[in-house]
């Protein structure tokens, strides 16, 4: 069973590498509690978000490099 996170008022940001063509982009938000990174589809901002732990987020970023 997953944990619920209140992302109301989260400040979402899109990568500076994202284009303006509306392609496949993700957004991330800073959270008040350290250790988690919410991620959502920028084309569906009212849709679901996943919340990754810091190690999972770091592995994702490392994989992109």
Helices and strands as residue ranges (DSSP letters): E 12-14, E 26-29, E 36-41, E 49-53, H 54-64
